[in-house]
């Protein structure tokens, strides 16, 4: 921080001092002359007065600690590195468009540790798209991390700085894995030294940066992930209340083919011109595929200024156990004798009705008539929420309501009278049948027989119109999927090891397949080292079965394969996208051996990283895995076939490299955020135009591209159609 002498010099500018004569001004204790300095120049003048020759970071890591960490990494691998978590704040002052004084403050959870100040020339020999402030900040912070064995978690950035440095936030996120938090400085409610100057403007540039760091810290929880924000009426305020600015429109546009972006923008312009309001309703704001997709969609829609909101109900004890049992029954993985009681059904009905009446149907709520501020198009996600459909239709019969079915439904059992599946489906269908569209995964067997095929569409099947619509993984640039540097992977890998250690679980480094693979591998004498098996994930907040499955898995391991325990890590992790990203990035081969599955977008996420996938031939997985090209498909339960494919990929480098290279280019835009947005925006635009869709089980993405005048061309990458 500046010394007291430096602070007193901040009030030393005389008259209408320019930056040049401010440097030679004689210090004065009289603050009155500051009134003549233009307010827009004051932070810049203060910065030059206090830091005439700049200020460099002073803190250095202990040479002993650096040596020790290096030795541990060499011995145990990069995941052994223990990095100190830090936060940073950034501030800048401008004299004009030519020069900026940039301050960077370094903070731990409590105190300011270090800071730097430097003058940046903004003009002269600029390359196209160059952002010198962003480049400088990213270089400084990257160097600081390595010199001080640290990992930055978040960065506070003044909102106004984003206009001057438009690439700063996305570079922090993509280059350094730092979550940038956009903060509007609080300038009201403070007594100022001068009546015409704000409290913020009177801060020295390093003080502004320190303030940004302190405010940034408040946006992160104990797991060091941005805090989940659910606001008034249950609206999900993604990205820490919309303040985490991790991506720009340019980033999204670069993540897809030009045709996908152009088609999406056609519907974006139409929706904005009409002022169409879109509302999504699902059961939980985090965990699970639905929540992940909605976070990404809301993030993109907000950047595009499309009026799209997402709501969740207030949780109620016991409800999630009921909804999970409904999922298990529909998927055919519950006990054959397990039914949902009439009392449980009533609990679910009253839960939805209570939330609707208190929050969504009350004046100003999203389910009110559009003329009263309600949404124009409503999308209901999954079996928890269909109770809303009759309420909406009773109030506004002509308002379009689309139902999205995300899970694999055992339609063969749902069609058979007397089964638990038939009972649950009858309960759900009594509400769903009033929707205008039934949107399903592109698997015909997922749609019960009583759903009229005129309503079905895929990746959004039409209810009375069914549309085919696959799941999507978030933007290829989000925490789960973006490229992470070795430095950041080392941080998250160490975090995983720490969580393993807390459970006395073997760190770092399906079970029947792995055991057989190890048996086969032992016969190959030239392969002395075997890969470890990691079974992990962070469950949805509405999934009470996670602990049960974890215990069953560990019991099976301990009783049948105790000799493999040292090489198998089974973990339920706290929500942390980059931690899962790191484990996926560090993997060699990925297994997805579900016996029942909707689409399972983790398969596409693994392929996107160039990881060959061995998966079961069930649900939507065969749409993603091209057998013998980017992985292998096996029958559910055929663990010996899995073991054989594992052996081939582990021992044959040529085969592995060929599959890995193809995997990277085999993922379609349809399972990315822009492709997902294209389909939703198309549906919202068509329905808001009063044009009911009759897809005859066509893919929504195909319909959207055709409507935009950009139909798929021969050879263009897309999921297989059936």
N, C-alpha and C positions, 0 to 999 in steps of 0.2 A: 504494500500500500504506500501511497505518497507520504512523505514526512510532513510534519506540521508546517515547515517552511514552504514546501511545495504547495500545500493547501492555501497558505496565505497569498502565494503568488498568483493563485487563480483569480483573485480579485484585483489584479494589477493592470488590467488593460485600460488604456487611456483613450478617451474620445472615440472616434470611429476607426479604431485600429484595425488594420488589415493583418492577415497572417504574417506577412513579412515584418511589419514594424512591431507586431506583438512580441516577436522573439527578442527584440532589443529594448523593449519597454522596461522602465525602472519600476521595481516592485512598489506598490502603494497599498496602504491599508484602507484607503477610502473606496468603498464599493460603488459609490455614486456614478462614476464614469461608465460603468458597465451598462447603464440604461441606454447609452448611445450606440452600443454594439448590437447589430441586428441579431435577433434571437436565433435565427437559423445558423449563425456563425459562432455562437457562444461555446458550444461543446468543442468545436474545432479549435477555437482560440485557447480555451482552457487546456486542451490536450497539448498544444504546442508550448504553452507556458510551463506546464508541469513536466513534460517529457521532451524537451528540446532535442535531446540526442537519442531518444528512444529508450526502451527498457527491455532487456532480455530476461528469459527465464533464469532463475538462480538455482533451483533445486536439482540435485543430482542423486541418483540411486547409490547406495553403498557399494563400493567396489567388492567387498566381501560377499554381499548378498547376490550381486550380479554373477560372481564366479560360482557361487553355490547353485544358483538356479541353472546356469549353463551346464554344470556338471550333472545335475539331476536330469535335465532334458536329454543330454547325451546318453545317459544310462537308461532312462525309463521312457523316453519319447516325449514329444511336444506337449502331450496332455498333462505332463507332470509340472508344467510351469505354473506357479502361483502368482497371479498379477493383482496389484492393488486397484480396486475400483474407485474411479474418480468422476467428477462432473466438471463441466466447463461452462463459462459464460462468455459471450462475445458482444462487443459494442464497437461502433464506428462513428466518427464525426467527419463531416465533409465541408470543405471550404467552397467547393463548386464541383463540377463534373470531372475535374482533373486529379484531385488528390483526396485521399482518405487517411485518417489516423485510426488504426485498428488496435483494439485492446482485447487480450484474451486472459481471462481469469481461470485459475485452476482451484478446484474445491473438493474437499472430501465431504462426508455427510454433515460436517459441522463447521469447519473453518476454511478460510482462504489460505491456500498453501503457496501460491506462486502467481505471477502475472507477467505479461509482456505487452509492450506497446511499440508499434512500428508505423511509419508513414509509408503508404502505398501509392505509387503513381498509377493512375487508372487509364491513361491514354498513351499512345505511342507504340507502334508496331504490334497492335493487337491482332491476334489470330481470330478467325471467324468463330463466334460463340465463346470466346475466352472470357472467363470471370476471374479477375486477378485477386479479388478479395477471397473468393472461395478457394482458389488454388493456394493462396498464402496460408489461410487458416488450416486447411487440411494437411498441408505439408508440416506446419508447426506442431499440430496436435499428433500427427503420426510419429514425428521425431521424438516428441515428449514421451509418448507411450513407450517407445523402445529404450530410451535413455533412462527412464524411471520405472521400468518393469510394471507398467500400468495398463489399465483398460478403461477408456471413457465410456460411460453408460449413456449420459444425456448431455445436451448442450442447450442452454438458454439463448435465444436469439431475439433481439427487438423486432417487432413486427415491421417497422419501417425499413429495417435493413434488408428485408427480403426483396423490396423493390429495387434496391441498388445492387444487390448480389443475388440474382434469381436462381443461381445454381448452388448456392451455399448449402441449403438444407439437403438436397438430394445427394450431393457429394459427401456430406457428413455421414449420411445413412449408407450409401452404397460403397464408399471407399473405406470408411473407418468403422462402420457398424455403430454409429452414434445416433441416438434418437434426438432429432432437433425439435425443441419446443418453442413455438412462436409465442412471444409474450409482449403484450402491450403495456409499457411502463405506466404505473399509476402516478398521475401527475396532479390529481385533485386531492383536496383535503389536507394539504400540508402548508404550514407557514413558510413562506419563502423569504430569503434575505431581501429580495427585491420584489416589489409589488407586480412588476410586469414580466417576471421570469418564473417559470415553473420549477418545482422541486427537482424534477428529473434533469432539466437543463443545467441546473447548478451543480450537478454531480460531475466530478472529474471522470475522465473516460475510463480509468481503471475501476472506479467505484460503480459505474454503470455496468461494466462487465461482471463485477462481483455480484451485483444485484441480480443480474440475469442468471448466474449460476445458482444462487440461493433459491430463486423462484422456480428454477428448473427442477431442483431436487424434490420439491413437493409433489411432482407429478409421477413419482415412482414409488412402488410398494416394496414390501420386504423381499420379494423375489427379484427385484431390480427390473421388473417389467413395468411399462406405463400403466397407471391405475385405470381400471375399467370404470367408465362413467355411464350411469343410467340416470337420465334426467326426469323432468316432470312428465307425467303420463306414461312413464316407462319407455321414453324414447332413448335409443341406444346412441350415445354420443361417442362415436368411434375415435380412435387415435387420441385418447386422453382429452376428451371434450373438444375434439377437432383442433387441438393446439399442436399435436405432433405432425409436422409437415415433412413426411418422409419421401414423397414422390411428387413429381411435376407431371403435367400433361405430356410433355416431351418424353418423359421416361415411359409412360404408358404406351404412347404411340410407337416407341421403338421396340416394344415387347411383342408386337404382332405384325402380320403382313399388311401391306398398304390397303388391300381390298377390304380386310376386316375393319380397319379403322375408318375408311371412307364410308362403308355401309353403316357402321354405328353412328357416325356423325350425321347422316341423313335423318335418322330418327331423333337424334339429340336436338337438331334445329327445329324439327316439327314440335316436339314436346315443349321446348322452351317458348316457341312462338304462341302456342295455345295456353301455356301456363298449366300444363297437366300436372296434377299432384298424384304421386305414387306412394303407397304405404305397404310395407311388409310386416307381417306378424309371425313371430316364432316364439319358442318357449324359453330360450336362454340366450344371454348376450355373449357367452364365451364357451370354448370347448366344443369339440365336435365339428363335423363338416359344414353343417348349415351355418353356424355362427361364423366360421372362417370365411365362407363365401360372401356372407352379408357384409362383413367388415370391409372386404375388398371392394364390393359393389358400391357401398355407401361412400367410400373414399373417392372412387373414381367419379361417381355422380356429383359429389360436392365440387370437385375440381371443374367439372363440366357445367356446373350451375343448373343441373337437372333437379327438380323438386322431388327428391326421393327420401323417405324416412323409414325407419325401422323401429318397431315397438316390441317389447317383451312384457309379460305379466309380472306382477309382484309374486315372488315364490310363496308357496304355502307348504308347511310340513306334511309329508306323506304323499304329496302329489307326484313327485318324481319317481317314487317307487311304482306307482300305478302306471305312469306313462312308459316307464322302462319295461314293465311286464307286458304292456300292449305291444311294444316293439318286438319283444322276444316271441310273443305268440304269433304275430303276423309273419315273422321271419321263420317260424317253425323251429326255434331253438329252445323254447320253453318245454317244460314237462307236458306230456300229452293230456294230463289230468288237470292242468292249471287253467282256470277260467278267471275272468274279471267279474266280480260280484256286482249286483245291482247297487249296493252301497258305494262301491268304488267308482262306478260310473257316475253316480250322483255327485260324488266329491269332485270329479273332474268337471262336470257340468256347472256346478255352483262356483267353482274356481274361475272358470272362464266368464260366466255371467257377472260375477262380482267385479272382476277387472274391467269388463266392458262398460258396465253401468257407472262405475266410479271414475274411470279415466278416459275411455275412448268414445262413449256415447254422450258424455256430458257436454255442455256448451263449449265449443271450440275444439272438441276432440276429433281425432282423425276419422271416426266412423259416423260422424254427423253428415248431414246432407252436404254435398259439395258447395251448394250455395251458402252454407253456414260455415264454410272453412274446412269441411271434411275432404278426404282424398277422393280423387276421380276414379282411380283403379286400385283394387286391393288384392294383395297376394297373401294367401294363408299357407304357411309352411308346416307340413307334416301332421301326424295324428293328434298332437296335443291341442291344436287350435281350431278344428272344424266347427266347434260349437258356436263360433262367431258368425258362421255363414248365414244361418236363419235370421239372426238379429239384423244383419246388414240387409238382407233381402226383404225383410218385413218393413224396414224403414225406407229403403230405396230399391225397389224391385228391378229397376233398369240399370243399376250401377254394376259394372263388371266385377266379378269376384273370381279369381283364379286360384285353384288349389294345387299345390306342388307336393307330390309324393316322392320322398327322398329314399325310401327304404325298399328292400326286396320284400315283396309280399308273396307268401306261398298261396298263389291264387288257386292251385289245385285243391288245397285244403279249405280255403275261404269259400270255394264253390260247393263244398261238401257239407250238407246239413248235419248239425249236431257236433261239429268240431269246435274247439276253442277259437280257431281262426274265423269260422263262419259267424260265431257269436260276436266277436270283436268287430268284424267287418260290417255286420248288420248295424251295430251301434254307431260306427263311424259314418257309414254310407247314408244313414238317415239324415245327416247334416250335409255331407259332401255333395250329395246328388243335386243340391240346389245351386251349386257353383256353376259358373259358365264354362269352365275349362278344367280338365284333369290333366295335370302335367306330370309325366312319368319319366323314369329312366327309359332308354331305348331298348327295353327288353319286353317283348310281348307277354311273357309269362308273369310279369310283375303286375299286370292289370286284371283284377277279378272280372268274371264274366258279366256281372250286372252293370259294369260301366259301359255306357253306349259308346261305340267306337267313333261315332261322329264327334265325341267330345275329347278324344285323345290326341295328344301331341307329344313328340319326343324332343328332347330334353325338356319338354313341357308337354305332356300329353293332354289332349283335349277331353274335357269331362263329358258334359254332354258333348264335349269335344276333347279328345285326348291328344296331347302333343308329346313328342319324344324330345327329351332334353337331358343331356348328361350333366353330371356334376362338374365343377371346375375347381382347379386349385387356384389360390389367390394369384395376384400378379406375380410374374416370374421374378419380381424385384422385391417381394415382401420378405419378412423375416424367415419364413419357412423355406424359401426357394432361391433367394439371391445368392450370388457367389460370396463366400467369406474368405478373407485372407487367412494365411497360416497363423498369423498372430491372434486373430479373433477366434479361430478354431481352437487354438491352444487354451484360450481363456475358458470357452464353453466346455471343452473336453475336461479341463481340470474341475470345473463346476460339477460335471457329471460324476467324476471320480469322488468328489467330496460327498455327494448325495449317496453314492454307493457305499462309501466308508461308514456313513451314519447308520446304514442298515447291515453293516458287515457283509456286504455283497461284493463279489469279485468285480473289479472295475474294468471299464473300457471295452474292455474287450467284450409246435414246429419241431421240437425237441427230439422226436423220434427220427426225423430226417437228419438232424445234425449228428445224432449218435451213430447212425448208419454211415454217414459221410466220414466220420472220424475212423470208423472201422475200415472203410475202403481206403482212406488216405494212408493208413498205417502200412498198407501193402506197397506203397510207393516210397521206396527207400530214399529217393533224392529229394523228397519233400519232408524235411524234418520238422518244419514249423507249420502248425495248423492255425487257421483263423479262429478268432473267438466269435461267439454267438451273442448278440445283444437283442433282447426282447424288451421293448420299452414303448412308452407313449404317455401323453398326458390326456386323461379322460375328460369327457364332458362333465360339466357341473351337474347335469341331470342324469348321470349314469351311476346308480348305486351299486352296480354289479362289479365294478372295477376291482374292489378289494377282494371280493369272493374269487374272481378269476385269478388274481395274483396269488392268493393262498393255495388254490388248487394247483397252479403251475409249480409253485415251490415244493409242495408236497410230492408231486410226481417226480420232480428232479431229485429230491433228497432220498426218495425211496427206491427209485429205479436206476438212476444214473449218478450216484454220488461221486464217481470217479471223474465226471465231467464238470462238477460244480465250479472248479477253479477257472474254467474257460467259458462259462455261461453267466451272463449278467441279465437279470430280470428286474426292471425298475418301473415304478409309476412316478412320473416326474411332475414337478410343479410346472404350471403353464410358462413356457419359455420357447418361443418359436425358433430362436437362433440355436438353442441347445439341440433341438431335434434336427435342425438343419445341419449342424456340425456332425452329429452321429450319422446322418444320411450321407453327407459329403465324405466322411472318413470310411464309409463302408466299401466293401469290394463287390458284394452281391447282395441283393435284396430279396427277401422271401415275403410273399403275401399268400398265406395258406388258409384263408377263411373258408368255411363250409357254406356260409350264407353271406352274401354281400350285395349292396346296392350298386355302387359304381366303384368305390374305393379309390379316391383321387390320389392317395399316397403312391399308387402305382405310377401315375403320370409324373408325379413329383420326382420319383426315383429315376425314371427314364430320362427326364429333363436333365438330370445330373450325370447322365451317361452310365447309369448302373444297370446291368442286366437284371431282369426280374424273373424269378421263378414263382409262378402263381397258379392257383387253382382255376379250373375252367368253370367258373360260376359267376352269376350276376353280370355286372358290367365290366369285369376284368378282361374278358376276351376282346372287348372293343379297344383295349389299350395295348395289351401284350400281343405282338405278332410272333407266333410260335416259330422258333428257330431263327428269328431275325433280331429282335431286341430282348429276347428272353425265351422262357419255356412255359407251356401250359400243361398242367397235370390234372388228373382226376382228384377230387377231394379225398383225402385219406391215403393216397398213394405215396407214402413217405419214401419208399425205396426208389421211385423214379426221381423224386426231389434229390435224394442223396447222389444218384448217378449224375444228374445235371450239375450239382455242386462240384463234384469231383472233376467233371470236364472243364468247368469254368475256372477252377482253381489251378488246374495242372496244365492247361493249354492256353498259353499267352496269346497265340495268334487268334484263336476262337474268341477269347475274352475281348481283345482289342477290337475285333470286327463287330461284335455285338454292342460293345460300349459306344463305338462311333455311330452306329445306326440308331441306338437308343436316343442319343442327343438330338437327332433331327426328326424323330418319329412322332413327336408330340404335336397335336393339332392345336390351332388357335381356339378351337371350340372349348377346350378345357382351361383356357386362360381367362383372366378377368375381362378383357376387352371383348372376347367372343361371347362370354356369358352376358355382359352388358348389352351387346348387340341384340341378343334374343329377347331379353326383358324389355328393352326400350322399344323394340319392334312390337311386342305384344301390347304394351301399354299404349303405344301410339295408335295401333289398329283399333283396339277396344275403345279408346277415348274418342275415336272418330265415329263410333257407332257402327263399326264394321265387324260383326260377329264372324269368327274364323271357322272354317270347315276344313281342317287339315287332313282328315282321313288318315290319321296316324303318321303324318309326315313329320320330319324333323323341323323344329322351329328355326334352327339356324339356316336350313335350306330355304324356308319361306322368307326369312328376313333378307337373305342375300338376293333372292329373286325380286322381292318388293323394292329393294334398293337399286335394282338394275345392275347388280354385280353377281350373277349366278356363278356357282363353282365351275371352274374350268377343268378340263381333262388334266390329270396329274397333280392337281392342287392337293395339298396335305389336308385330309379330314378323316374322321373316324369312319370305320366301316358301316355301311347302311344295310339293314335287313328289312 
